[in-house]
């Protein structure tokens, strides 16, 4: 086996190990073992640090543990690797809301909506959780979009 083949074999092996660890982390989180899931994601990241989805799932698990600063860092790492993930932008917004960084949260919601305008969660977080900190002029457009996304013809206030 030549050097290139050995290198490719090693990379493929590392990817398989990282994928198994990520899948175990997802299963642990689904079963409510969030701290254990974080440990699996950490090991997967050591094997494959540039896999955005592992960073995303790590952020979800940390958020469930109320470790918002660490979760935010994971979501930001995921976004560096995959900036078009509207779900990650939305989750980033939620962490920023918990951290009372409202203007940044609004920007994250806008990024998510810019990527996927039908993202109801981004619209909800943009509208529902921002009432106390943003000018009210945006409320009707947000509510109209939510009605449109949910199939309602109009919104009565």
Secondary structure as UniProt FT lines:
FT   HELIX           3..30
FT   TURN            31..32
FT   HELIX           34..47
FT   TURN            49..50
FT   HELIX           52..64
FT   TURN            65..66
FT   HELIX           68..81
FT   TURN            83..84
FT   HELIX           86..98
FT   TURN            99..100
FT   HELIX           102..115
FT   TURN            117..118
FT   HELIX           120..128
FT   TURN            131..133
FT   HELIX           136..138
FT   HELIX           139..150
//
